[in-house]
Amino acid sequence: TGKLGSEELGRRGLNVASMEHLQGVQASKDPDLASHLLLQVSRHLLSHVPAELFPETIKWACYAIGHQAIKLHQTDGYYPQEIIPVGKDMPPHPHDKLHCLFKEMDIYKTRTDSMMTFPEESMPMLTLTGMPSHHRHVFLTAEVLVTMRQALDSPAISTDDHLKFQGLDASAGAQLMEVLGAEIEHRLPLHWPNQHGTVAALAQQLGSHVMEVKKEALSEKKEEKKTYAKGEEKPNSLSIFNRAAVMRVIQQVGYLMRDQYKIMDSVLGLQDEESTKKGEGVRQGRFVLMTDRLFDMADRAPHDHCSFVLAVVLFHMIIRALVLRLLYHRAAISLQKRYRYLKKKKKSRNAVAPAICIQ
């Protein structure tokens, strides 16, 4: 609907003639599941925000997401994507739990993964360089701290604790740098934990390195034909998502959360009792109830970062679902165009054939 169907970015299209077309207010009792889950996860993530300030906070975040997507789309140059299979090229060490992670990741690939092609550029690097410096520092500090706490199974590690005293040797440190490099799709030096022994120092070095990486010009980007080994199945790509399409999906997050007053009241527990008794309130499906239970389990976990990590995982799953929704939308449009072409051609043939016969 509206701008979501046209996939335009940064300019007003024919489907967006006025401001009202930029809003997708849902007044039914069965709203879009993506909108409900996004607001539900945001409420758990921002549980410290008072209820009266939460709607304005979400509104500001939606506008910020839209403007940030435009800014990232207009960035000159790109960062080459480096796929790093964790545990494949590094020999296992004692108590290693990640040496077979690359095999387990292949299991989660679905049939639709081979139907979509994404740009061969590092989106995490593009996002990190487009952030303000203090936001980038907070993000990298949180990522390094969560990785170290989870890998060393030590919830009490702080940003100033020396990692060697927590049991991080050279081989384990190299593997964790491989994990961090896989997250940002950029290969990092494996010896950094030996030189930068704390989480704060490692995050500071990582932030400096991100800003020092040079981008490549878009004009120099050449499409190389990938070779496939014998017996390897060649993917049948049906839809190509360039940078504009990816940022369009990110903008949909703000579109789906903004001005959803009934869903907001349901998330905050402010629904009118009379409307709830009459069955006019917003229904909570099993996915929403399961999300609440997952956050309850995460809040009781020994690691205090479990709720944050769960919110990040759910956001990624929702964005992946939005990409699949766009894939189905493109497929439907293609079928409609093909059907209209065949119908028009058949009608023309039925009209022209008798005329030729008469002539």
N, C-alpha and C positions, 0 to 999 in steps of 0.2 A: 504494500500500500504506500502511496505517496513516494517519498524519496527512497524508501527501501527497495522498491521495485526497479527504479531507474539506475540505481547504483552510482549516482553522480556524487562528486565530492568537491566541495569548495565553491560551488556555484548553484544558482537557483535554476532548476529545471522546469520543464513544461508541466510536470505533475505537482509542482510546488508553487502555486500562484500567490499564496498568501501565508501569513503566519500560522493559521489554523491547520495547515497541512503538515506542519512540523510537529504536531502533537497527536499522539495516539491514545486518547483517554479511553479506558475500558470501564464501562459501567455495568457489565453483566456480573452475575454471581460466579461464573466460571471464567476467570480472566486467563490471559496468556500465562502459561506455566513459566516461561522465561522471565517475565516481569515479576511474578510472585517469588520465584527463587532468588532473583537478583536482589530484591528488596529484603527478603528474609535473611540472606547471607550478609548483606550490608548491615542489617540491624544487629546481628550477632557480632560482627566485626567491630561495630561502633557502639557497643553496649554502654560505654561510659558517657555517650552523648545524651543529654536529657531529651525526653520524648517531645517536648515543645520545640526543640531546636533541630530535631532529626529531619523533618521535611525540608527545611531550608538548607541543611547540610547536603542532602541528596540532590537538591536542585542545583546547588553550586557545583557539586561533583559532576553532574551530568553536563553542564556547560563546559567545565574544565576538560572533560574527556573529549567532547566534540572539537574544541579549539586545539587541544594537543594533537589530535589525530590529523587535523589540517596542517599543523606545523610539521609533524613528522613526514607527512606526504610530500611536502614542498622542500624537504631536505635534499640538497645537492649531493650526489655521490651515494655510495652504498658500501657496506661492510660485507666482504665475502663470508658465506656461511661455511662453517667447519663442523661437520658431523663427527662427534667423538663417541665411539662405543665404549662405555665404561666397563673396564675389566677385560677387554679383549686383547689389548697390546701390552698389558702390564702383568708380570707374574704375580700369583697370589702370595699373600703374606699370612703369618699366623693370625687366627681369628678374623679372617677376611670374609665379609658377607656380600661383597660386591663383584667378585670375580666372574660370576655368571649372570650379571645383570643384563648384559647385552643380549643374551639368549632369551631371557624372560621378557624383555621389551618387545621382541618379535612376535610373541604370542598374542599381545594385545592389539595387533594391527587387524583391522577389519577390512571387509571387501571394498568399502567406500574410500579407504585410504589410497588405493591404487587408481581411483577415478579422479583424484584431485592433484593438481600440480601447483606448488607454491613457489614464490621467488627464491632464488638461491642467494639470499642475503640474510644476514643475522639481524632479525627483528629485535632481540634483546639488546644488542649493541646499539642499534639505531635509537631505541627508547632510552637507554642509559645516557647516551651523549646528548639527547634532547632534553634531559631533565635539568632543573636547577642544581647547583653544586650541593646544597644541603640535602635536597631530596635524594640525590644519587648516593651521598655518603650514608644516609640512614638506611637506604635500600640494601647497599652492599654490606654494611655492618650486620644488618638482620640476616642476610643470606649466609654470610660466613659463620655467624654465631649459631644459627639453627643447624647448619651442616656439621659443625664441630660437636655440638651437643648431641646430635643424633648419632653421629658416627662413633663417638667415644662413650656413648650411653652415660653421660654425666650432665644431669639437669642443672647443676650448680655452677657451671663454667660461666665466668663473666668476661667482659671485653678486655680486661687487664690481666687475666690469668695467663701464665706462660704455658703453652701447649705441650712442651716437652715434659713438664711435671705432671701432665694429665695422661701421659702414656702415648703421645704421638711421636712415633719414630719416623725415620726418613721415608721408608716404603709406604707407610700409612698416610703420611703427609702428601707424598706424590700422588697417591690415589685420590685423596680428597681434592687436590688441585685439578685432577682430571674430572671429578664430579662438578666442580665449580665451572670449569671450562665447558663441559657439556651443557650446563644450564644456560650460559650466555652465548653458546655456539661460537666460541672463539678459544683457540688453544692457548693455555697459560703455561708459564715456566713451572716445572715441577719442584724446583728447589726453594721456592719462596717460603714455605713453613720453617725451613732451617734459618733463613736470614731474618724473617719477620715473625717472631715467636708468639705474638699475641694476636687476638682477634682484631683489635683496634688497628694495630700496625699492618696486618694483612689486608684489612679492608681499605686502609688508606693507600697502600701500594696498588691494590686492585683498581681503585678509583683513578689514580694517576695514570696507570697503564691504559685504562679505557680511553682516556682523553688524548693519549699520545698515539693511539693507533690511527693510521692514515686511511682515509676513505679512498676508494677507487672511483674514477669517473664513470658515469652511466654510459657515456659514449664508447668507452673502451670495453664494455661488457660484451663478451662474445658467447654465443650459444655453442657449447660443445656437445657433440653427440655422444651420449653415454653408451659404453660398450657393455654387453651382458655376457656373463660366462655361460658355458654350455650347460643346459638344463635349467638356467635361471629364467623365470617367466618375465616377459617384458610387460610393464604396467600399461593398462589401457586407460589413458587419461582422457576424461570426458569434459573436464572443466579446469580452466587455468585461472588462478587467483594471483593477480599482480599486487603491487604495493597499494594501489588505490582501492582494490577490492578488499584487502585485509583491513585497511583503515576504515573502510565503510562498515565492516562488521564491528569494529571497535566502537564506532559511532552509534551503532544500534543499541549498545549497552545503555548509553544515555537516553536514547529515544524510548526504550522500553521501561525505564525507571521514572522518567519525568512526568509529573502531573497525574500520577496514578493515586487519586485520593482515596478511593475505596480500598484498594490493596494496602495503602499506607495505614489506614485505620485498622485494618485486620492485623497487620504486622505489629502495630503498637498496642493492640488490645483495646482500641477505642471505639469499637463497633457499637452501634445503638442496640440495646437489648430487644427492643420491639421489632426492629428489622431482622434481628437474628432469630427470634421466635417465629416470625412469619416466613423464614427461609429466604429472605432477600439479601442476607449478608454474603460475603465472599467465602466460598467453600475452600477448605484446606484439604488438598489431595494427599495421597499417600507419600508423594515425593517431598512435600513440604513437612509433613509430620516426621518423615525419616530424617530430614535435615535437622530438625530440632533435636531429635534423639542423638544424632551424631555429634552435635555441638555440646550436648549434655555430657556425653562420654569424653569428649575432648577437654572439657573444663575440669573433669575429675582426673585427667591423666597426670602422671608425675612431671612431664615436661610442660612448662607453661607456654610453649610456643605451638602446642598442638591445635588450638583453636585458630590461630593465624594461618598455619599451614593448611588446615582443612578449608578455610575460606578461599585461599589461593587455588587449591585443587578444584573446588566447586566452580569458581569463576572460570577456570580454564575449560572445564567440562561444558559449562553453559556456552562459552564462546565457540567451542567445537560444535555444539549442537546448532548454533546460529549459522556456522559455515555449512553444515549439512542442509539446513533449511534453505540457504541460498543456492546450494547445488540442486536441490529438488525444484526450486523456483526456475532456475535456468533450464532445467530439463523440460519443465512444463511449457515454458515459452518456446523452446525449440520444437516441441511436438505441435504446438499451436500453429507456428509458422509453417511447418511442413504440411500439416493438414490443410491449412488455408491455400497453400500453393497447389496441392493436388486437387482440391475442390475447384479452385479457379481454373486450373488447366482442363479438368474434365468438363466444366461448364462451357469453356471456350471451344473445346473440341466438339461437343454436342451441337453447338450453334454454327460452327464453321463447316462441318462436314455436309449438312444438307445444302448449304449455299454453294459449295463447290460442285456438288452433284447437279444442281439446277443449272449452273453455268456451263 
